[in-house]
Amino acid sequence: LVWVEMRGKATLKRITRVAGRRAAEFDLGAAGEGEYAGTLLRMSLQSRYWVDLATGFVLESRTTAPGHFTPAGETIHLELKEERTLTRPESAGF
């Protein structure tokens, strides 16, 4: 189990279009510390995401979260990456 408490800031970058829909583009940056495998884990997070102005649904997001922890005195670096896209034709009620 991984636990990280982060603090950060989301910034509205612009109003644009994604897949023909008006959307707000945001940048999100955060950093924090937590615990993994009984040792201190430090992570940061960078994300860009687009929110549909009519529905509030996230249409697309791209996130990276690099970090490191030090079990038994050896530093281990890690990076999580995630990309999501809402597939409108397959989404009921959209």
C-alpha positions as CSV (number, residue, x, y, z in Angstrom):
1,L,0.0,0.0,0.0
2,V,1.3,3.5,-1.0
3,W,0.3,6.6,0.9
4,V,1.5,10.1,-0.1
5,E,0.1,13.4,1.2
6,M,0.6,16.1,-1.5
7,R,0.1,19.8,-1.8
8,G,-0.1,21.6,-5.1
9,K,-1.7,24.0,-7.4
10,A,-4.1,23.7,-10.4
11,T,-3.9,26.5,-12.9
12,L,-6.5,27.3,-15.7
13,K,-4.4,27.7,-18.8
14,R,-7.0,28.4,-21.5
15,I,-10.3,27.6,-23.0
16,T,-10.0,25.4,-26.0
17,R,-11.6,22.5,-27.9
18,V,-11.1,18.8,-27.4
19,A,-12.9,16.3,-29.8
20,G,-15.2,19.2,-30.9
21,R,-16.2,20.1,-27.3
22,R,-15.4,23.4,-25.5
23,A,-13.0,22.5,-22.7
24,A,-11.0,24.2,-20.0
25,E,-7.3,23.2,-20.0
26,F,-5.6,22.9,-16.6
27,D,-2.0,22.3,-15.4
28,L,-1.6,20.6,-12.0
29,G,1.6,20.4,-10.0
30,A,2.0,18.9,-6.6
31,A,4.7,17.4,-4.3
32,G,4.7,15.5,-1.1
33,E,5.9,12.7,1.2
34,G,4.4,9.5,2.3
35,E,5.2,5.9,3.1
36,Y,5.9,2.8,1.1
37,A,7.3,-0.5,2.4
38,G,7.9,1.1,5.8
39,T,10.2,3.8,4.4
40,L,9.9,7.5,3.4
41,L,8.6,8.0,-0.1
42,R,9.0,11.4,-1.8
43,M,6.9,12.1,-5.0
44,S,6.0,14.9,-7.3
45,L,3.1,15.1,-9.8
46,Q,2.6,17.0,-13.1
47,S,-0.6,16.8,-14.9
48,R,-2.4,18.5,-17.8
49,Y,-6.1,17.8,-18.2
50,W,-9.1,19.1,-20.2
51,V,-12.5,19.4,-18.7
52,D,-15.7,19.6,-20.7
53,L,-17.4,23.0,-20.0
54,A,-20.9,21.7,-20.5
55,T,-20.7,18.5,-18.4
56,G,-17.7,18.9,-16.1
57,F,-16.3,15.5,-17.3
58,V,-12.6,15.1,-17.8
59,L,-12.2,14.6,-21.5
60,E,-8.4,13.9,-21.5
61,S,-5.6,13.8,-18.9
62,R,-1.8,13.1,-19.0
63,T,0.0,12.6,-15.7
64,T,3.5,11.8,-14.6
65,A,4.6,11.2,-11.0
66,P,8.3,10.6,-10.3
67,G,9.5,9.7,-6.9
68,H,12.0,7.8,-4.8
69,F,12.3,5.8,-1.6
70,T,15.2,4.2,0.3
71,P,14.6,0.7,1.7
72,A,17.7,-0.8,3.3
73,G,19.8,2.2,2.5
74,E,19.5,1.9,-1.3
75,T,17.6,4.6,-3.2
76,I,15.1,3.3,-5.7
77,H,13.7,5.7,-8.3
78,L,10.2,5.2,-9.7
79,E,7.9,7.0,-12.1
80,L,4.2,6.5,-12.7
81,K,2.6,7.6,-16.0
82,E,-1.0,7.7,-16.9
83,E,-3.0,8.9,-19.9
84,R,-6.7,8.9,-20.1
85,T,-9.2,9.8,-22.8
86,L,-12.9,9.7,-22.5
87,T,-14.4,7.8,-25.5
88,R,-17.6,9.7,-26.0
89,P,-19.4,7.1,-28.3
90,E,-18.9,4.4,-25.7
91,S,-19.9,6.6,-22.7
92,A,-23.6,6.2,-21.7
93,G,-25.5,9.4,-21.1
94,F,-22.8,11.8,-22.5
